[in-house]
Amino acid sequence: MLLNFKKIMVITLMIFSMNFVLSTNLYAAGDPPPTPADAADAGQGIANVLCNVIQVAQGATGKTIATLVIISMAIGLFLGKITWGVAIAVAVGMGVLFGANTVVSFVSSPDGKGTGSVCPNNKP
């Protein structure tokens, strides 16, 4: 039992030391320093990920989930398990979810006409 533990520890230490040596060499080669254009919009990577999340939530996946929610709400509503207030709140919430891109593009557009888009791949 103790021999197996020692073998596992030696292998683990070897893996960590190889990882340290290899990663140090990779960082030594290095990428070129960031350009001023990259520094000006440092949050673009995060914005792209969030736009992808919005695209999934407002795309076919979000519409399928919304359809299932409506069906389950209707069944619960007519069986008396859910009140009308909750059903209306869920309907308003889905309206906000699917209409948020239009509202944000209207508010954030410089011309006041709602022609701009926060996520260029998402259709308002």
Phi, psi and omega per residue, in radians:
M1 nan -0.794 3.139
L2 -1.189 -0.589 3.121
L3 -1.150 -0.711 3.106
N4 -1.132 -0.698 3.110
F5 -1.079 -0.744 3.126
K6 -1.122 -0.714 3.119
K7 -1.102 -0.758 3.136
I8 -1.110 -0.736 3.128
M9 -1.128 -0.729 3.135
V10 -1.117 -0.770 3.135
I11 -1.124 -0.731 3.130
T12 -1.103 -0.775 3.108
L13 -1.115 -0.640 3.100
M14 -1.137 -0.735 3.140
I15 -1.127 -0.802 3.139
F16 -1.130 -0.691 -3.138
S17 -1.201 -0.675 3.083
M18 -1.140 -0.693 3.114
N19 -1.094 -0.727 3.131
F20 -1.136 -0.794 -3.110
V21 -1.142 -0.794 -3.105
L22 -1.183 -0.721 -3.137
S23 -1.199 -0.567 3.089
T24 -1.133 -0.719 3.112
N25 -1.152 -0.658 3.128
L26 -1.141 -0.701 3.128
Y27 -1.243 -0.512 3.124
A28 -1.156 -0.643 3.102
A29 -1.157 -0.794 2.976
G30 1.179 2.703 2.997
D31 -1.567 2.816 3.072
P32 -1.135 2.664 -3.132
P33 -1.092 2.645 -3.114
P34 -1.122 2.531 3.118
T35 -1.443 2.841 3.109
P36 -1.046 -0.494 3.115
A37 -1.174 -0.663 3.095
D38 -1.174 -0.673 -3.117
A39 -1.217 -0.498 -3.104
A40 -1.204 -0.539 -3.109
D41 -2.237 1.136 -3.067
A42 -1.197 -0.387 -3.114
G43 -1.585 0.182 -3.080
Q44 -1.142 -0.608 3.109
G45 -1.106 -0.754 3.108
I46 -1.156 -0.694 3.118
A47 -1.098 -0.681 3.116
N48 -1.122 -0.730 3.123
V49 -1.123 -0.775 -3.139
L50 -1.158 -0.615 3.072
C51 -1.134 -0.627 3.072
N52 -1.152 -0.665 3.092
V53 -1.115 -0.741 3.114
I54 -1.117 -0.691 -3.139
Q55 -1.116 -0.670 3.096
V56 -1.204 -0.751 -3.097
A57 -1.175 -0.563 -3.112
Q58 -1.751 -0.028 -3.114
G59 -1.584 -2.651 -3.073
A60 -1.108 -0.636 3.137
T61 -1.134 -0.810 3.131
G62 -1.129 -0.665 3.132
K63 -1.211 -0.618 3.086
T64 -1.160 -0.768 3.111
I65 -1.118 -0.701 3.115
A66 -1.105 -0.667 3.093
T67 -1.105 -0.756 3.094
L68 -1.124 -0.653 3.098
V69 -1.128 -0.742 3.139
I70 -1.113 -0.746 3.126
I71 -1.092 -0.820 -3.122
S72 -1.184 -0.622 3.079
M73 -1.126 -0.731 -3.138
A74 -1.111 -0.742 3.118
I75 -1.112 -0.822 3.130
G76 -1.135 -0.604 -3.129
L77 -1.170 -0.823 -3.088
F78 -1.391 -0.227 3.005
L79 -1.582 -0.073 3.089
G80 1.492 0.232 -3.124
K81 -1.551 -0.340 -3.108
I82 -2.220 2.448 3.123
T83 -1.459 2.858 3.124
W84 -1.139 -0.572 3.112
G85 -1.085 -0.737 3.104
V86 -1.145 -0.703 3.137
A87 -1.111 -0.726 3.116
I88 -1.174 -0.693 3.115
A89 -1.097 -0.710 3.111
V90 -1.153 -0.706 3.120
A91 -1.108 -0.744 3.101
V92 -1.139 -0.699 3.104
G93 -1.073 -0.717 3.091
M94 -1.199 -0.612 3.068
G95 -1.107 -0.696 3.098
V96 -1.167 -0.722 -3.131
L97 -1.058 -0.841 -3.060
F98 -1.480 -0.269 3.121
G99 -1.815 0.011 -3.061
A100 -1.119 -0.672 -3.112
N101 -1.107 -0.676 3.116
T102 -1.168 -0.752 -3.126
V103 -1.128 -0.778 -3.116
V104 -1.165 -0.701 3.126
S105 -1.176 -0.578 3.087
F106 -1.191 -0.785 -3.081
V107 -1.248 -0.650 -3.027
S108 -1.621 -0.030 -3.125
S109 -1.314 2.414 -3.093
P110 -1.235 -0.464 -3.106
D111 -1.547 -0.131 3.119
G112 1.356 0.140 -3.127
K113 -1.822 -0.072 3.113
G114 1.370 0.490 -3.117
T115 -1.556 -0.317 -3.135
G116 -1.404 2.841 3.107
S117 -2.411 2.412 3.131
V118 -1.253 -0.795 3.090
C119 -1.906 1.920 -3.039
P120 -1.133 -0.445 3.136
N121 -1.405 -0.327 -3.137
N122 -1.570 2.364 3.130
K123 -1.588 2.250 3.129
P124 -1.261 nan nan
